[in-house]
Amino acid sequence: MRILLFVLILISGFAAHSARPISGTVERDASGVYLRADSSCVRYLIDTKSTDADISVRKLSTGDTLTASGVLDSSTCTAVIESVDYVGLRKMLGYWHSADGLITVRDFNSLSFYPITLNDFQNGQSYSEVDPIVYRYSMTPSDGKDWVLFLSDSTSTTFATIRFNKSRATMKIYDSDTGNVTRTLYLNKWGNLK
């Protein structure tokens, strides 16, 4: 009986420290990078366990969201992160325009593309009169300054990369079969969400 009890305690201790999905909002200050999660600590100091996770976390800003594989250690209020799976970037939120149309990004899960030019909009055509293409999206870290977007509409899923530069962004959309760039959108921030 004692051996069985010892094995059960050992297994439960191992399971408590194995990586599982964790998520929350990133907060930065002079003392470090933290994760606010719905758990017992107000915030968890992020401790990365891989070079890729470290690079991904360094690219995040206060208010960004993070879904990762790791462990929340409530005894030390530390988030031990092995890999970053998905992110939500605050700088992505808002209104964007390009030569091809207007884009509204209201949350970290969906965006709407309005095929109307900024000139048409400025000449009186309302973008709300145009039927948008609504995309569900998820964003993951990538090498360098790019982020990878997976975009799904009612008919298909495609992927793109996006690179931000102050109030501008460059989005490259790829053919899922060949990997070739099919379209490049040069986006300018039109405004923030109200």
N, C-alpha and C positions, 0 to 999 in steps of 0.2 A: 504494500500500500504506500509506503514512504517513497519507493522508487517511482511509482506512478505519479504521486504528488510532485516530486522533484521534476519529472519529465514535463508535466503540465505547466509548472511554473517556468521552466526553461523555454518551452515553446511559446507561452504567452509573452514572456519578456522579449524574445526574438521578434515576434509579430508586432509588438509595440514599437520597435525601432526599425522596421522595414519601411521602405519608401512607399508612399501612397499619394494620390492627388491632393494637393493643397492649393488654396487660392485666396486672394485678398488684394488689397490696394497697397501700392508702394508709397512709402514716405521717406524722404531724405532730409537729413539735417547734418550739422557739423560732426555729430558723433557716429554717423553710419547710415546704412540703408536698412529700412524696416519694412515689415509686412503687417498690415492691419488685417486680421482674420477674425471670423466669428468663432472665438475660442476663449479660453480662460485668461490669457494675457491681453492687455490692451494693444500691444504691438510686439512683434517678434523681430529681434535682430537677425538679419539674413546672413547665413554662413554657407557659402557655396562650396561644393565638393568636387567640382570639375572646372577645367579651364573654360569650356563652352558656357557653362552656367554663369561663371563669373563675368565673362564678356557680355552675355545677354543682360544680366542684372545691371551692369555698369551703364548700359544704354537707356535704362528706364528712368523716368522722372516722377516726381511727386504727383500722385493722382492717377498714374497708370495702373492697370490691373495686371495680375500675374496668375497663371495657372501653371503649377510645376509638380514634379515628382520629388517628394521629400518627406520630412518629418517635422511636425511642430512639437518642440520639447517645451512643455509648460513649466517644468521645474526650473529651467534657465531662461525662459522666454526667448528661445532661439528657433529660427526656421532654418533647418538644415536642408538645402536644396541641391539635389543631384543633377536635375536637368530642367530647363524651362520649356514648357510645352506650348503655351499660348500666351499672348499678351493683348492688352487693350491700351492703345496710346491716346492720351488726351489731346495731343496735337492733331490727331486725325479727325476729331470731332469738329463739326462746323459746316460751313458752306464753301464749296470750291468751284472754280470755273476753269474751263479749258476751251480750246477752239472747237471741240466736239460736243460740248454740253456743260450742264451744271450738275454738281454732285452735292447731295446733302448727306451728312453722316451724323445721325442723332444719338447713336449708342455704339457699343463695342461689338454689336452683332449684325447690324444691317445698315445698308446705305442705299440711296435712291439716285439713279442716273436719269437726268432729264435731257433728252436730245434737242436742246435749244441753244443757240449761240448767245453769247453775252450781248452782242450787237442787237439781236432780235429782242432780247429781254430789255435792253436799254431803250429800244424804240417802241416799247409799250406792250409787247407780247408777254403775258404772264406765264411764268414757268409752271404755275399750278394748273394751267389749261392743257398742259402736255402730259400725256400718260407716261409716268416714269417706269423704268425697269428697276425693280426692287431686287437687290442682292442680299443674301445672307453671306456674311464673311467671317473668317477667322484669320488671325494674324500670328505668325510665328517668327522667332528671331532667325537671322541669317548671318552669313559672314559679312564683315565690313559694316557699312552704313545702311545697307538695304534691310528691308523687312519683307517677308513673304506673305502674300494674301491668297487665300483660297476663296474664290467668288462663286456662289451658286445662285442661279435664278431658277425660274420654273422649268427650264428645259435642259440646262447643262451646268457643269462645274468646270471652272478654269482656274489657272493660277497666274499671279502677277507678282512683281516686286515693286516696292515703293521706297523712295529715298526722299527724306525731308531736308529742306534748306531754308531755315527761317520761315517765311510765310509762303514758300513754294514747295512743290513736290513733283517728282517725276515718277510716273507709274508706267511700267512696262508689262504688257499683257502677252502671255505666251500661248502657243499652240500646245495643248496637252500631249499630242501624239509625237510631234517632231521636236519640241523644245525651242522652236524659233520664235522670235518676237513678232507678234502679229500687229501690234499697235502700241504706240508710245503716246501717253497723255502728259502734257505739261500743265500742271495744275497750279493755280494761284488761289490763295486763301481769300475768300470773298467776305467772310465774317464769321464770328463765333455764334454758337447757339444762344438763343435768348430764353 
